[in-house]
Amino acid sequence: MAVYINECRFISFWRTLADNRRSDEQHKKETGYPPFIHNPCLIGNRYAHHGERRNSSGIWRTITEFLIQSRNDYDRFSYFTAFSTTIHCTNTKAKVKLFLNLTDVTETDIVFLMRLDKLSFSVFNTINTHQLITSGDAIMVGVSGGPDSIALVKILHTINVAKCLRLRFVVAHLNHQLRGKSAEEDAQFVRDFAAGLSLSCMVKEVDVRRIADQTKCSIEEAARTERYRFFLAAAREQGATLIALGHTADDNAETVLHRIVRGAGAVGLGGIPIKRPLAPDSPIQLIRPLLFTWRKEIVQYLQNERLGYRTDESNYETTYLRNKIRLNLIPLLEDQYNPNIKNTLNQLSRIFSENNEYLSSEAKKALKSATIKSDGERHVIDARFLGKQPKIIQHRVIQEVMNNLHIPLKEITYEHYTTILDGIAKAGRMCRFQLPGKLCIQYERHRLHFSKESPLKPDMPLLAEIPVRIPGTTLIGSLGQLSAEILEIQDISPDVFKKAKTKYEEILDLESITHPLSIRGRKNGDVISPLGVNGHKKLKELFIDKKIPVEERNAMPIVVMNGRPVWVVGVCIDNGVKVTADTKKILKLTFVPL
């Protein structure tokens, strides 16, 4: 039978509890905890060990005296405070015997349990329900010094000790340098708070205002970008797989309302996710354990725990739309329209979030079936297959592709999706769309090509005609380089070469070449006699036949002789320079792209 003295709350470790007193160094070495911050389960295990051969009533007296002393002589036992002494047993009969006469109890496996306060218990349930944390995790906690983040650290620390989760925490604070001395005081407050819990702390300073000016974005956006960049770098440095942030139910309500005012789709109205990858395919997860907790609960918790926190004065400036919504719009809605508006907004976000989860799953399946090519930089899908899907899935498939290409969805509007899908439905052979985030979408021959805008432009000088050094290496701007070698026919087997070559390698009959050779981009009217094909073909027709996207064609290097193409790199050579049985010397060309 296991006897549990439950509902005990440990402020810190009472060292004199055990029969054999141990030094601080021994304690830390054996338990992994600093002095006075003890795993309560270990106390019970030690008690059971030392009381194993004692009379059980003697153990009861010892525990009773200890609990009485811890209440009535707080000054003497200042390291430990216990509340309530409810004893839980494995069965009712044993429990009665414990209270009336402990001499019949034969087993003395006594375990002390720390009781979580109401808010910590609620957060612990959220963590379990949404599988946010597992035992042994390394967690980076983003801490501004405000009430939400301070409460988050304290609650996670309490849960870790109470549930013996062996979590490792690192506190991270970014000084945005927006509030002068006050910001420096915030940083020092966070350092001191982390030190008080014996936690590691990382602090970094970033001039957010300067970055906002350089990147032509708002201070809010720049601050958010720099925060997440810092969290990512810090998490990698510390080996953390989780980044915990202190967003609350109030934050979620404000976010949903903000997006309604600004304009958002179903994904945006899903609100703040409780868990998501820091970036697509990233092993580091962002978690928000306080997302179902109200700010008033947090403030009350901090008062109960007598914990201080910092206040950001800029949160009360109505210069920012977000602050206007929190300080003006939400109170107005609560006062005149719906006193439970924040609950309503949170409920709305949960409904959208559940719908989004299903639609995203269906979109991923559709994208997998529609994908023709995907290499991380480019995505090609079957437009006919896409057109057969419901409109909402068509939108979601495009969103999934954009996510894969790391295109920020907040810059893509409903009109963009409508324009793309309507354009595909009405288009003939080809149409092209340029979207924010340097995203280029092109419809051609029933295929939809997604790619980030190429830095190469049709009229850029790097595609101008450049003489080819034979033998030697020719630099072709930022495209790459072309190397040329002269070989004797006995030095190379054409048949073996053809089987092993890449698309960037070719061999030509040296004697059929008129010097000099040049390399350039395509020109209107270019024709070639493709190897193995009778007659000539315009390069435009060749590119269409080979299904080469338009945005790639202007950047394709072409080796020319007397102004006529003899090798379209990566596509084909001209019949007039092919290696034959009469070839004696070979020109080997190798293009090395950057």
C-alpha positions, 0 to 999 in steps of 0.5 A: 500500500502506498500512503500519500500525504497530498496537498502539500505545497513546498516553498523550498526544501527543508533540509532537516527533514531527513534523518541524515543531514547532507551538505548542499553539495551532496544534495545537488549532486544526488538530486540535480536540484540546487539547495532549498529547491528540492524534488518533493518526491525524493523527500518521500522516498528518503523518508520511506527508506529511513523508516523502512524498519521502524514501527509505522506509528513512529513514522506517523508521529514523526510526520505529524510533529513535522507538519505541526512544527512547520505550521507553528514554528515558521521562523525555525522551519522557514524553508518549508511550508505545508498546507493541509494534511489529507492522507490518500490511501489505495483503499478506504479500509487502509485509510481508516486504519491509518487514522485510528491505528497505524500499527496495522500498516505494514508498508511505509512507502510514503510520498510527499506531493506538491499541490499545484495552485489553481492556475498552475493546475489549469496550465498543466492540463492545457500542456497535457491536452495539447501535448505541448511539453514532454519530460526532459525537454529543453525550453527557451522561454521568451520573457519581456518582464511583463506580467504574462511572461513572468507568470509563464516562467514561474508556472512552468518552473512550479509544474516542473518541480511538482511533476518531476519533469526534468525540464531545462529552462533558458530565459531569453530577453530581447532589448529593442532599445525603444524606451531608453533607460526603461528598456535597460531596467526591463533587461536587468529585471529579467536577469534578476528574476531568472537568477532567483530561480537559478535559470540561465538567461540570455539578453540581446540588444537590437536597434529596432527603429534603425532596422525598421527604417532600413527595411521600410516596415513598421516598428511593430513588424521589425520588432516581431521579426527581430524577436523571432530571429533572436529566439531561433538563434538562442534556441539553437545555441542552447539546444532548445526544441521548444520556445514558450511564449506568454500569449494569453486569451486576451491576446488571442481575442485582440488578434482576431478582432485586429484581423477582422478590422484589417481584413483576414481569411479563415486562416487568420481568423483561427487566431494565435495557434497554441503550437506551431513550428517556428518556421516551415519544416523547423524542428523547433516548436513555438508553444503558448501554454497560457493561451486559454488563461485570462490576463486578470487571472495572471495578475491575481496569480502574481499578487498571490505569489508576491511577484513583481513585473515590469510595465511597458508604457508603450502598451498604453499609447493609442498610436498603434492600431493594436493598442487602440483595439485593446484600449478603446474598441474592446471596452466599447464592444463590452460596454454597448454590444456584448459584455462577453465579446472576448469569450466570443472572439476566442470561441470564433477562433477555435471554430476556425482553427478546427475547420482550418485543421481539416481543410489543411489536411485535405489541401495537403492530400490534393497538393500531393496528387497535383504536384508534378515537380517540387525542388524547394525553389520551384513548385509545378502542379497539374492545373487541370487536377487543381481545377476539379477541386472545390474552390476552398481546396484550390485556395488552400492548395495555393497557400500550401505551395506558398508556405513551402516556398516561404512566401508570407501569406499576410501579403497575399489577399483574397483578390490575389487568389481569385485573380489566379484561379479566374485567370487559369479558367479563362486563359489560353496557352499562357498567363503570368501573375506577379505576387507580393513576396517576389512570387511568380506564378505562370500558367502554361500548357495545363501546368501551374509554375510557382517560383520566387522571382528570378534575379535575372532579367531579360535585358541584364548585361550578364546575358550579353554575348561573351567570347568563349576561351578555347581552351580555358574558362569563361566567366558568365557574370553571375550565371556561372562559368564555361570551361572548354577542353580540346581532346583527341578522339582516342582520349574519350569514348563518345558512347560512354560519355553520352551515358554518363554526362550531365545536362551541363556537359557536351562534346562537339566535333572541333573540326566542324566549328568555326572560331570564335565561339560566343555565349549569350542569351536567346534572341528573337529569330534564333533557330537550331537543328536539334540533335537527332531531328531533321530540319530546324526549329525556332528556340521558342518552339523548342522551349515550349516542347521541352516545357521550359518556363518562360522565366527561365528562358531568358537566363539560359546560356546559349553557345553560338557560332557565326551568330547561330546557336550550336548548344542550348545549355541543358537542352540540346546541341546542333546537328552540324557540330555533332561527333561522328565516326570521322571526328578526330578532335573533340571540344568538350564544353562544361557549364558550371552554374552558380 
